[in-house]
Amino acid sequence: MKQKSIKTIVRPTAVSEGAGVTVHRTIGTSALRFLDPFLMLDHFSSDDPDDYIAGFPNHPHRGFVTFTYMLAGHLQHRDSMGNQGDLRAGAAQWMKAASGIIHSEMPQQTNGLMRGFQLWINLPAKEKMTAPAYQEFAPDAFPVVEARGAKVRVLIGDYNGTAAPVKDPHTHAQFLDVELAANTEFVQALDERFASFVYVFDGSLELGSTPLPQHTFAAFGEGDVLKLRAGNKGGRFIFVAGQPIGEPVVQGGPFVMNTEQEIHQAFEDYKNGRLVQKKAEFVS
């Protein structure tokens, strides 16, 4: 087995989205446009309500999946399928925009805090114009594996035989929330073909002699096993991996398709009220 090497380190870029919400973006910036099959990663974290109180009023999506995971605070959701939700700390949402969805996301504080992640995952061309779907999961839906100073919350895919309630059949994605005690290790075997990364949001990590301080994103290159060690004060991070789709990616704002013509069509459909083509049933 060969230890994973670091391919890219990215520091987050502050971006204003929605009605003036500040998010901290890594994938989807000039430093890292895409990491197939992942299109965007936003970390939202603030104790200042002015950073996010205006929220994300109604806006469209087409051609991909969003996965939203709340760490603190809560997020109120409404969409064109008739779904309503309120994600609190530890809860998550899987939304397949596919052929078209219009939704709103309104973040709120709890005890003065609001933080979490949103990951965009691409869909293969054959799935981009299928019916949308929505799933929401309470905090206790996600299993937690604890061993040797590590606490691993399994959000997508599986970890050491423990399965999450969320599966992505197209990318076989894995999304873990990992908390390590001081100076303990996280070891994960990986398919070398998969794209993989970590985002450190508390404490610090080390990969060999390379430090990964708080608010560092690191994408990995060659190797089939990942060994990370927490710093002297421990570390908490998300670990994400997935199989590349290997198709052209063309993005136009909230739409991600395979060609410029399809992007133009998405804008025309939205302008003329044709974006939402079919209601999808709520999946609990």
Order of alpha helices (4+ residues) and beta strands (2+ residues): beta-beta-beta-beta-beta-beta-beta-beta-beta-beta-beta-beta-beta-beta-beta-beta-beta-beta-beta-beta-beta-beta-beta-beta-alpha-beta
